[in-house]
């Protein structure tokens, strides 16, 4: 199978985020990492290749720093990378991101395209689905099991509240992957070494610009949400804090 | 373009879900400010009775959009049928409940209509004739006001629990709307997706929805060997242990103890969150808890926004101390 994994670089989970002066986006000076659901998508692609043979390519769209997530994927075992490299790729709406990805892989004919079910930054959960629409191929979301069959794919979809559903689907297809579908591997030392030799194709803004439309979603304002409750804040030494919590639970919440 | 808000309601196996009613409530609130009408469409097969149930709400009209191809959900059939329906009705705004099913088809439907979808809205603002939706970003650390750059129909999905469905006041007001049966458009191309039955994995051995006290663990617990911290606190309180998704993905607790959109929804008297950051997917499963205590070292953790008590500190020190205090207090 010829598989493409779409990966996004997002701020590290524990990174303290600060707003830019305009209050429209975060400041760029944070630590970055691979979007976690995308890491599960990559792992699944590598496992499918190990079972059925073929190739795993990885793609991302973002500034120079985002090359790091491609390097990591190559170190884990991906065969080659495609980097849509430009600062302008970072804040596009999901449809334009999908258009840019589609333009960059024109003529490639992947059997399977996988990506995480959503990103930890925007969290729109749309790019994978929109990529399928642009490519004119079927898709399925929140996938927690993939089995290749003679005629296509047998998939396990997660539904709400502990329910699941099996579906069968023709290939080529786009799947968005749920975290926990597999156990992630670490890159080996030899993998990290080999990654440096693997092909990395750069795609410039000008090469895909003609396929993009105007962004039809605009972030007018980004802000820290206010507390939805009257929250009592407790700080200080653990013993003191514990006493205050128990007092609250006893005397005010009356749950003890 | 009609001055109309169209709500796409969802049913599964003969039942309407609660968030469909919440989405109607959101539409009614927006309608009050804009003066637009509210109508509801329910796609499916044999859904006339469910459409009647929706018609009991204060809405203008309910459409039962029916075809055999819509009996079992597939994104292809839903996109095809709704694309035709929306193109014909030309509403200003289309609202969907933010369910797994909607996540699966609505982005594609929006693009097929050459429109855009703002997903997972928690609120809206209508100012000077322009509609914005509020949604969470960066795992709930920030909220964003998002506007539409293109033409109507504008489309958005509504987060579970963001609007109250059975509130008193006029958005609850019930009515008696007409139900119109509409034959859905069906593609005459071979199906690319074959859906099978919906199932549950194993019989649940614990019903967290009945628990009065829940101690939930998040990534902040760091290692499996630290899990007894939570177990001891839960035991001292006579409660159950639960977790956010990553903990169950790691296999540190069984999946049936996962709280959130893909797991259980709970509303205990007391919910203590240990090292849970408060991503939306977790919050939707527990924000109905009566008292929420959150312990987290990050003073900006989103969980604190819904907490009654926010303990900013190291859980590895606070939790053992808390367990001791609870034991003392309960004698």
Interface residues (C-beta under 8 A of the other chain):
Chain A: X11 X13 X14 X16 X17 X19 X26 X93 X94 X95 X120 X121 X122 X123 X124 X125 X126 X129 X130 X132 X133 X134 X138 X139 X140 X141 X142 X157 X158 X159 X160 X161 X162 X163 X164 X165 X166 X167 X168 X169 X170 X178 X179 X180 X214 X215 X216 X217 X218 X219 X220 X221 X222 X223 X224 X225 X226 X227 X228 X229 X230 X231 X232 X233 X234 X235 X236 X238 X239 X241 X242 X243 X245 X246 X248 X249 X250 X253 X255 X256
Chain B: X74 X75 X76 X99 X100 X101 X103 X104 X105 X107 X108 X111 X112 X115 X116 X117 X118 X119 X120 X132 X135 X136 X137 X138 X139 X140 X141 X142 X143 X144 X145 X146 X147 X148 X149 X150 X192 X193 X194 X195 X196 X197 X198 X199 X200 X201 X204 X213 X219 X237 X245 X246 X248 X249 X255 X256 X261 X262 X263 X264 X265 X269 X270 X277 X280 X290 X291 X292 X293 X298 X300 X302 X304 X305 X306 X307 X308 X309 X310 X311 X312 X313 X314 X317 X318 X320 X321 X322 X324 X325 X326 X328 X329 X330
